[in-house]
Amino acid sequence: MISKTIFVCIFVFSFFALRQCRQMDVGEIESKLVIPKCIHSKCSDQGFFQRDCWCCMKDLTLPCFKKQSDCESDWHCPPIQLKL
C-alpha cells in the first residue's frame, strides 16, 4: 500500500513540474545566456598556460588587448548572435 502511495505522490509531483515548465516563457531562458565578446588568450611566450591578453571571439584577425574592458569596448569586435 505504501508503494502505491509513493507512486501517486511522484506522479502528482511530475504533473506539477510539467505544468510549471509549460508556463515558463522561452524569453526567460534566452535572456540568461551570456556569451562574451572577448576571450582570454595567450599572446606571449611566458608560459604554456599563461593567458595575458583578450581577443575578439568572433574575428580573431583583430588585434588583441591587455585589458578585457578595452576589448569589450572595441567597436570593431561584433557581438555574438545566436540563431535559435
Secondary structure, 3 states (H helix, E strand, C coil): CHHHHHHHHHHHHHHHHHHHHHHCCHHHHHHCCCCCCEEEECCCCCCCCCCCEEEECCCCCCCCECCHHHHHHCCCCCCCCCCC
